[in-house]
Amino acid sequence: MKKRNKRKLKIPDKKLRGEWAEMHFMVRATDHDLPVSRPWGDSRSYDFVVGWPGHFKAVQVKSTTFEVEEGYVCSVSGHQPYPPGSFDFLAAYVIFEDAWYIIPAEKVEGLTKLTLFPQSGRSKYEKYREAWHLLLRDADAEPGHVDDIQGCAEEFPTEWAEAGAETSLLTDGSLGG
């Protein structure tokens, strides 16, 4: 094991550093063309909502500078694990490595902390490193892409056509003449 040099934190206060990491998340998500919204207040079990109507994902953001051996320990909750359904994804940021991990909630369910190894390509969470695509509508969808459009039209009553009435379908679905 090689010994790491002690790194100095630019933001030593944990609460301020957490707020900074949340701002950094908003920038990174936006860089990946992901719409990001922040709920009012800080009493929710998630920090952000990412996505589009009908396809929102709740994201809890955490960050770490706590080095152990060749990895970093990231707290996933306070004193006890988040209950199931608290969020959809954990976005864990390893500050000294500038590495984001976008991890599905079910992979961290029941945990109070996890260890991330950015220098190892074979670690448990490595497949989630910079996995921003998991926050898209579907795993293979691109923002702004429409997979399918369906519509229907009703026939006009025959008596209207016989009477020579000019009709149009208004945008609210009603018929106008």
N, C-alpha and C positions, 0 to 999 in steps of 0.2 A: 504494500500500500504506500502510495506516495503521499507525503504531507502537503497540505495546501497552505498557502500564505493566508494569514488572517486578513480578511477584506473589511474595509471600513464602509459602513452604511452611510449613504447620502441623506437618508431620512430615518433617523433613529427611532422616532415615535411610531409605535405599531399602528395606531389608528390612522395617522396621517399617511403612513406607507400603504395601508390598505386602500385608502381613498385614492392615492396615486395609482395603485395597481388597477383599480376600477376605471379610472380615466384612461389608462393605457389599454385596457381591454376594449373600451369604446373605440379608440383609434384603430386598434388592430382589426376589430370586427368590421369597421367601416372600410378599412383597406381591402377587406375580402368581399366587398359589396353586400354586406349583411346589414339590414336595417336594425337598429338598436334603440330600445326604449327603456327608460328608467322609471320604476314605480315611484309614486309619491311617498316620501318618508323612508324609514329604514327598518320597519317592523316586519317586513316579509321574510320568508325563508330563502328568497332569491334576490339577486342584485339587479338583474336585467331581464328583459324579454327581447328575444331576437327572432326575427322572422316576419311573416306576412299573415294577414287575416286568415284564420283557419289552419295556420301552420306555425303558431308561436311556440317557442322553446324558452322555458325559464332557466336562467343560468345563475349559478352561485359562483362568485369570483373569490379565489384565495391566492395568496402569494407566499413565497418563502425565501429566506436567506439562511436558514438553519442547516449548515453542512454537517453531514455525518459520513465518515469513510469516503466513498466515492459518489455519494448521493446527497439529496436534500430532503428533509422531513417537512411535509406540508400538513398543517392542521386542517382537518376537514370540517370541524365543528368546535364548539366550546367544550363543555364538560361531558356532554353526551352526544351520540350520533344524531343527525337529522332524522326525523321520521320519514318513512317511505312516502314518496309523492311531494316532498318539499321543493324539489327542483328537478329539471330534466337532465341538465349537464353541469358538471363541475369544470370551471376554467381555472386551472392551477398554473400560476406563473412562477417560474424559477428565475428570480431577478438577476442573479449573477451570471446566468447562462443565457439570458434573454430568450427563454424557451417557454412556450405555452403548451399546456396539455388540455385538450377538450375531451373530457371523460364522461361517458354516459353514467347517469346517477346509479343505475343498478350495479355498476362495477365498484362503487365506493359505499354502497348501502351498508349501514352498521359500523362503519369505520369512524374513528375520531381523528386519525392521521394516516398518511401514506408516505411512502418514500419514493422519490423520483430520481432516476439515474440518467441524466442527459448525455453523459459520456459513454453510455453503454447502449449499443444497438439491439441488445437482446433482453432488455428489462421488461417487466410485466406491463408497464404502461407506455412503452415506447411507440406502439402503433397509434396512440392517441396524441403524440407530439405533433403540434401544428395541424391538428385534424379539424380545421375550420369547416370543411365540407360537411361534417356531421350536423352542423347547425342550419344547413340548407333545408328547403321544404322536404325533399326526399333525398336519399343518399346520392342519386344520380341526376337530380334536377339542377338547373342553373337559374339564378335569379332572372326574373323577367321572361322565363320560358313558359309557354302554355302548352300542356300536353294534349288537351282535348277541349273542344268547344261543342256544346250541344244546344239545340234550340228546337222550338216547335212553332207551328203556325196553325191557326184555326181557319176554316173556310168561312167566307162571308155567306150570309143567308141568300138564297137564290132570288128572293123577292127584291133585294137591294139591287142586284145586277139588272133585273128586269125593269126596275123603276129608273135605272140610269143614275143612281146615286153614286157620287164620288165619295169614296171613303179612304181613310188613312188610319193606320195603327199608330196611336200615340205612344210615347216612350213609357208611359205608366201602364200600358197594356190595354187602355180603353180605346174604343173606336170613336173616331171623330169624322164629321162629314163636311 
